[in-house]
């Protein structure tokens, strides 16, 4: 059913969101999703606290997060050579073995 000012795509999205809201999501799945977000975004302290509180472990070593954050910040600031240098220090063959990462 369409409401005033609503098109078919919006109606389908609303229906989909309503259906999605009814799906049960296991706590372990939610915890993994939260941990993935914290690690991906570089929130090391929060990831460490969440790891202890939720009783799950990150899929990567949290001790290396500082390196990842520094590389990402260098890229975002346009310091590409610095980022490449840091990356090569940590993973000397990564860019050579994955040609799509270095363009």
N, C-alpha and C positions, 0 to 999 in steps of 0.2 A: 504494500500500500504506500503510495507516494503522498507526502504532505506538501502543503503550499510552499513553493520556493525550493523544493528538493527534487533533484533529478534521479534517474534510475541508478546511476553509479553510487550516489550517496546513500540511497535506500539499500542497495546491496551491501555496502560497507557497514551500514548500521546493523543490518541483519547478521553479517559475518561477525562483527564485534560482539553482538549479543550472544551469538552461539559460542564464540571463543570464551567469553566470560563464564560460561556454564561448564567448561571442561575442567576436570580436576587435574591439578598439576602437583606432582609429588614434591615434598619439601626438598629432597635431595636434588631434584632438577632445578628448583629455584635457587638453591644454594650454589650450585655449579654456575648458573647464569650470573648471579651476583659476583662470584669470585672472578669469572671471566671478564666481566665489566671492570672490576677494580684493577685487575692486572693489565688489561688492554689500555686503560686510561692512565696507568702509572700511579695509582694510589697505593703505594707500598705499605704505608703504616696501616691504612684501613684494611688492606688485604691480609696483613699479618694478624691484625686483631680479629678479623672475620674468620680467618683460618682456625684460630684458637677457639673462638666462641661457637662456630658452627661444626667444628670437628671434621672439616674437610681440608684437603691439601690442594694447593694450586698445581696446575699441570706443568708449571715452570718453576725454577728455583727463584724465590723472591729476592735472593741476594743479588741477582743479576738485573733486577728492575732498574736500579739507578743507572746502569749502563744504557739500557733501552731508552729511558727517559732522556738522558743526555743526548743520545743520537737523534731522537725525535725532535728535541728542542733545537739542535743544530740545523736540522733539515728545515724546520718551520721558520727559522731565522735566516734562511738562505745561505747558511754556512755549509755548503755541500761538501767541499773538500775536507773540512773538519769532521763531518759526519762519516765520510768514507774512511778517513784515517782511523777514527775511533772503531768503526766496524771492522776494518782490517786488523786492528790490534786484537780484537776479541775473536774474530772468525776469519783468519787469513784467506781461506779458500771460498768463502760464501759467495762473494760477488763473481768470482771466476766460474764457479760451478752453476750459478743461477743467472744466466745472462739477462733475464728479464728484470732483475732487480736493479741493474745498472744501465741506465739509458740516457 
